[in-house]
Amino acid sequence: VQLQASGGGLVQDGGSLRLSCAASGSIFSGSSMGWYRQAPGKHRELVANVTSSGTTVYSDAVKGRFTISRDGAQNTVYLQMNSLKPEDTAVYYCNVREVRVAVIDYWGQGTLVTVSS
């Protein structure tokens, strides 16, 4: 499985960005897809996740501002980010998680989001 993320960039406080991540390869139909982020000096954290059935989970930090979605073919995931804040500045990583006999995580290369104050 290969993941290609895009859409990061520089935006002002209160602005919006949309991240995209296209997955290719042999993707298990029951996989969840999501976004994590890692700010300088901090651990990687979950931003949002969507299951194959469409159930979504958001971190408290982004709830109400970010929206995750997944296309009909279930091989692309999006993250619409509104009302961005400087504390949202981080490298954002796309993730595909397979849960079968074991948990397998696939990661994209990361895309930098910088929010200026």
C-alpha positions, 0 to 999 in steps of 0.5 A: 500500500502506498499513500500520497498526501497533498494539500499542505501549505502556509495559511493565516490564522482563521484560514482553511486548507484541504488535505488529500491522500490517495492510497494505491495497492492492495487495500483491505476493504475493511481498512480505516483511513485517517490523519495524524499530525506531529508538531515540532518536539511533540508526539504524533497524534490522531487528528481524525479517522474514518472507518470503512463504514463511514464512522468518524472520530475526531480529536477534541482539538479539531472537533467542529473545525475539521471534517474528514471524508472518504470517497466512494471507492474508499481509496482517497481520504480528505481532511477539510480544515477550517478556522485554522489556528497557529497550534494546528501547525504540524506535519500531517500524515495520512494513515491506512490501518488494517485490522485482521490477525494483526494491526498494520499501519501504512503511512504517507510521506507527510505534508506540512501545514503552517498557520501564521498568526 
